[in-house]
Amino acid sequence: MKSVELFAGAGGLGMGLHGAGFHPALVIERDRYCCDTIRENKARSVSTVADWNLVEGDVREIDFRAVEDKVALVSGGPPCQPFSIGGKHRAHADVRDMFPEAVRAVRECRPQAFVFENVKGLTRLTFRNYFEYIRLQLEHPEIAPRGDEDWSEHHARLEAYHTAGRREGLHYNVVARVLNAADYGVPQRRERVFFIGFRSDLGVEWAFPEPTHSREALVWAQTHGDYWDRHGLPQPSWLRQMSKSGDIPNSLPWRTVRDAIHDLPDPERQPTKASMIANHRYQPGARSYTGHTGSPLDGPAKTLKAGVHGVPGGENMLARADGTVRYFTVRESARLQTFPDDYTFHGSWSESMRQLGNAVPVELAHIVGRHVRAHLKPRIS
């Protein structure tokens, strides 16, 4: 099935959806470094991006009517800085808010479905009205803002249209939910809100896929199961004192940092071996301070971050059992975001980490995409 990928970044969402059976007719990204990353992997014939039609440019300058009714899906992660905790919290007043362009793409493409992702901060009480405004725009994309309307006036007009029960023209049934990537097998606690919509004439009944992994199952694996044996380590003594009673959880254990990177050489202690692996170089300067203590090896990583002014000084770190810390390498971070090992990142450590901090975990995108695709009509190829 053909798709359009907006705000592609380094490619995480698009790669996951590609693996689920969507083949982008158009991939749009304005950031030069992200485009260089995609181009570099295309040149190396990395299968998930080899046939992408990449356009480096501003989505506001793209006319999507050329692919009207020709794509099954529109997807993307509109820039999240207006809503992120690390951003300036300006929402609709922020010129980087690209949700209006996402809605326009849906209006002009008329896809069977769309998948949009953003930061959990969008669901905060401060942005509640704007969150509902985004949802109503996605449900009724043809009710576009007039030239003299501000967003609150347009919101009120959409509310009136929606409550009147009108369903003329293009309409989507939309659901939104915050997903924690760790609950779906990603070795990172990363909460993001997803907007999923299906064109109403398709009659699709859809719900988000159920979580497959849990913290409870990880605790069981570390106290009762084979977690430590798998890693060739003795069980910590304090865990041996825990009760052995209780039911075995039905879910799989959360994946940990150790699970994700155990076979990679330590770039600080084994620099020669590490240098033989792409994007796996030691980055000096890590330090721990209050609120920024790094990610322990035996749990999912904390959320990888990009930051307004680069990677925050105490984030994106590995916290070793002996109390020392170091920055994750780009390759380790790519593992935590479930990018394949043959996918390389263009630019310096800080630039590559910015790309990774803004990315959607590939595996989470694949799981959501596969669930969406199963409900679409096969007539669009």
HUNOR-V984663 format. One record per run of one state. SS is the DSSP state (@ for helix, = for strand, . for the rest). FROM is the first residue (numbers start at 1). LEN is the number of residues. If there is no record, write none. Layout:
ss from len
SS FROM LEN
SS FROM LEN
This chain:
ss from len
. 1 1
= 2 5
. 7 5
@ 12 8
. 20 3
= 23 7
. 30 2
@ 32 12
. 44 10
= 54 3
. 57 2
@ 59 3
. 62 2
@ 64 4
. 68 5
= 73 4
. 77 14
@ 91 3
. 94 5
@ 99 11
. 110 3
= 113 7
@ 120 4
. 124 1
@ 125 15
. 140 11
@ 151 13
. 164 8
= 172 9
@ 181 4
. 185 3
= 188 1
. 189 2
= 191 9
@ 200 3
. 203 10
= 213 2
@ 215 9
. 224 3
@ 227 4
. 231 6
@ 237 4
. 241 11
= 252 2
. 254 3
@ 257 5
. 262 9
@ 271 4
. 275 14
= 289 1
. 290 2
= 292 1
. 293 2
= 295 2
. 297 4
= 301 1
. 302 15
= 317 3
. 320 5
= 325 3
. 328 2
@ 330 7
. 337 12
@ 349 9
. 358 4
@ 362 12
. 374 8
